[in-house]
Amino acid sequence: MLLCLSLGRALGEALRAIYYDCSMQKQLRLVADVFYDQGTEFIKFTNGKEMLVETAWHWEWERVLEYASS
C-alpha cells in the first residue's frame, strides 16, 4: 500500500523524527500541526510560530530547527 503525504505533513514528520534531545533522552515535539489556510500549507510549531511549508522546504534543516526551537 502506498501512503501519500502532503509536503507539509512529510516535513512535519521528518522534523519530529530528526530532532532528538540527547541530554533528556527523549524526542522533543516541535511541530504542533500542519494546516491549510486559503490553499496555502503552513507548519505550526509548538513555540507558536508558523512557517509556510514552501519556506521550510527551501531552508536547510538546521535553520528550520533553529526557528522552531527558539
PyRosetta script that sets phi, psi and omega in degrees:
from pyrosetta import init, pose_from_sequence

init()
pose = pose_from_sequence("MLLCLSLGRALGEALRAIYYDCSMQKQLRLVADVFYDQGTEFIKFTNGKEMLVETAWHWEWERVLEYASS")
pose.set_psi(1, 131.9)
pose.set_omega(1, -179.6)
pose.set_phi(2, -94.9)
pose.set_psi(2, 126.4)
pose.set_omega(2, 179.0)
pose.set_phi(3, -103.4)
pose.set_psi(3, 120.3)
pose.set_omega(3, -179.6)
pose.set_phi(4, -104.5)
pose.set_psi(4, 125.3)
pose.set_omega(4, 176.8)
pose.set_phi(5, -112.9)
pose.set_psi(5, 147.9)
pose.set_omega(5, 171.7)
pose.set_phi(6, -66.6)
pose.set_psi(6, 162.4)
pose.set_omega(6, 178.6)
pose.set_phi(7, -57.7)
pose.set_psi(7, -42.2)
pose.set_omega(7, 179.9)
pose.set_phi(8, -64.3)
pose.set_psi(8, -44.0)
pose.set_omega(8, 177.6)
pose.set_phi(9, -63.2)
pose.set_psi(9, -41.3)
pose.set_omega(9, 179.4)
pose.set_phi(10, -63.8)
pose.set_psi(10, -43.3)
pose.set_omega(10, 177.7)
pose.set_phi(11, -63.9)
pose.set_psi(11, -42.3)
pose.set_omega(11, 178.8)
pose.set_phi(12, -60.3)
pose.set_psi(12, -44.5)
pose.set_omega(12, 178.4)
pose.set_phi(13, -64.2)
pose.set_psi(13, -40.1)
pose.set_omega(13, 179.0)
pose.set_phi(14, -65.1)
pose.set_psi(14, -42.5)
pose.set_omega(14, 178.1)
pose.set_phi(15, -62.7)
pose.set_psi(15, -41.0)
pose.set_omega(15, 177.5)
pose.set_phi(16, -61.8)
pose.set_psi(16, -38.0)
pose.set_omega(16, -174.8)
pose.set_phi(17, -76.9)
pose.set_psi(17, -34.0)
pose.set_omega(17, -171.8)
pose.set_phi(18, -92.3)
pose.set_psi(18, -17.6)
pose.set_omega(18, -177.5)
pose.set_phi(19, -92.8)
pose.set_psi(19, 112.6)
pose.set_omega(19, -175.4)
pose.set_phi(20, -131.6)
pose.set_psi(20, 126.0)
pose.set_omega(20, 179.8)
pose.set_phi(21, -91.2)
pose.set_psi(21, 103.4)
pose.set_omega(21, -175.5)
pose.set_phi(22, -66.9)
pose.set_psi(22, -31.9)
pose.set_omega(22, -177.6)
pose.set_phi(23, -67.7)
pose.set_psi(23, -31.5)
pose.set_omega(23, -178.8)
pose.set_phi(24, -102.1)
pose.set_psi(24, -5.5)
pose.set_omega(24, 179.3)
pose.set_phi(25, 53.2)
pose.set_psi(25, 42.5)
pose.set_omega(25, 175.2)
pose.set_phi(26, -149.0)
pose.set_psi(26, 154.9)
pose.set_omega(26, 178.7)
pose.set_phi(27, -79.7)
pose.set_psi(27, 130.1)
pose.set_omega(27, 177.0)
pose.set_phi(28, -88.9)
pose.set_psi(28, 141.1)
pose.set_omega(28, 179.1)
pose.set_phi(29, -94.0)
pose.set_psi(29, 115.1)
pose.set_omega(29, -179.8)
pose.set_phi(30, -104.2)
pose.set_psi(30, -30.1)
pose.set_omega(30, -177.5)
pose.set_phi(31, -99.0)
pose.set_psi(31, 118.8)
pose.set_omega(31, 178.6)
pose.set_phi(32, -86.4)
pose.set_psi(32, -38.1)
pose.set_omega(32, -175.3)
pose.set_phi(33, -165.2)
pose.set_psi(33, 159.3)
pose.set_omega(33, 168.6)
pose.set_phi(34, -125.2)
pose.set_psi(34, 126.6)
pose.set_omega(34, -173.1)
pose.set_phi(35, -142.3)
pose.set_psi(35, 162.4)
pose.set_omega(35, 175.8)
pose.set_phi(36, -105.5)
pose.set_psi(36, 141.2)
pose.set_omega(36, 172.1)
pose.set_phi(37, -137.1)
pose.set_psi(37, 112.7)
pose.set_omega(37, -178.8)
pose.set_phi(38, 51.8)
pose.set_psi(38, 44.3)
pose.set_omega(38, 175.6)
pose.set_phi(39, 83.3)
pose.set_psi(39, 0.6)
pose.set_omega(39, 179.1)
pose.set_phi(40, -108.8)
pose.set_psi(40, 135.7)
pose.set_omega(40, -176.5)
pose.set_phi(41, -95.5)
pose.set_psi(41, 131.1)
pose.set_omega(41, -178.1)
pose.set_phi(42, -123.8)
pose.set_psi(42, 154.4)
pose.set_omega(42, 168.9)
pose.set_phi(43, -107.5)
pose.set_psi(43, 130.2)
pose.set_omega(43, 174.7)
pose.set_phi(44, -105.8)
pose.set_psi(44, 120.9)
pose.set_omega(44, -179.3)
pose.set_phi(45, -91.9)
pose.set_psi(45, 160.2)
pose.set_omega(45, -178.1)
pose.set_phi(46, -67.9)
pose.set_psi(46, -15.2)
pose.set_omega(46, 176.7)
pose.set_phi(47, -85.0)
pose.set_psi(47, 3.8)
pose.set_omega(47, 178.1)
pose.set_phi(48, 93.3)
pose.set_psi(48, -12.1)
pose.set_omega(48, -179.9)
pose.set_phi(49, -77.6)
pose.set_psi(49, 154.8)
pose.set_omega(49, 176.3)
pose.set_phi(50, -126.7)
pose.set_psi(50, 154.7)
pose.set_omega(50, -179.9)
pose.set_phi(51, -147.5)
pose.set_psi(51, 141.0)
pose.set_omega(51, 171.9)
pose.set_phi(52, -62.3)
pose.set_psi(52, 137.9)
pose.set_omega(52, 176.6)
pose.set_phi(53, -58.9)
pose.set_psi(53, -38.9)
pose.set_omega(53, 179.1)
pose.set_phi(54, -59.8)
pose.set_psi(54, -39.5)
pose.set_omega(54, 177.6)
pose.set_phi(55, -65.1)
pose.set_psi(55, -46.4)
pose.set_omega(55, 179.3)
pose.set_phi(56, -60.1)
pose.set_psi(56, -36.6)
pose.set_omega(56, -179.4)
pose.set_phi(57, -64.8)
pose.set_psi(57, -35.9)
pose.set_omega(57, -177.5)
pose.set_phi(58, -85.5)
pose.set_psi(58, -26.3)
pose.set_omega(58, 178.4)
pose.set_phi(59, -74.7)
pose.set_psi(59, 157.3)
pose.set_omega(59, 172.4)
pose.set_phi(60, -75.9)
pose.set_psi(60, 155.2)
pose.set_omega(60, -176.6)
pose.set_phi(61, -55.8)
pose.set_psi(61, -40.4)
pose.set_omega(61, -177.4)
pose.set_phi(62, -62.7)
pose.set_psi(62, -37.9)
pose.set_omega(62, -179.7)
pose.set_phi(63, -69.0)
pose.set_psi(63, -41.0)
pose.set_omega(63, 177.8)
pose.set_phi(64, -64.9)
pose.set_psi(64, -44.3)
pose.set_omega(64, 179.3)
pose.set_phi(65, -62.7)
pose.set_psi(65, -39.9)
pose.set_omega(65, 177.9)
pose.set_phi(66, -62.9)
pose.set_psi(66, -45.1)
pose.set_omega(66, 178.3)
pose.set_phi(67, -61.6)
pose.set_psi(67, -42.6)
pose.set_omega(67, -176.0)
pose.set_phi(68, -74.1)
pose.set_psi(68, -21.5)
pose.set_omega(68, -176.5)
pose.set_phi(69, -106.8)
pose.set_psi(69, 2.6)
pose.set_omega(69, 179.7)
pose.set_phi(70, -100.9)
pose.dump_pdb("model.pdb")
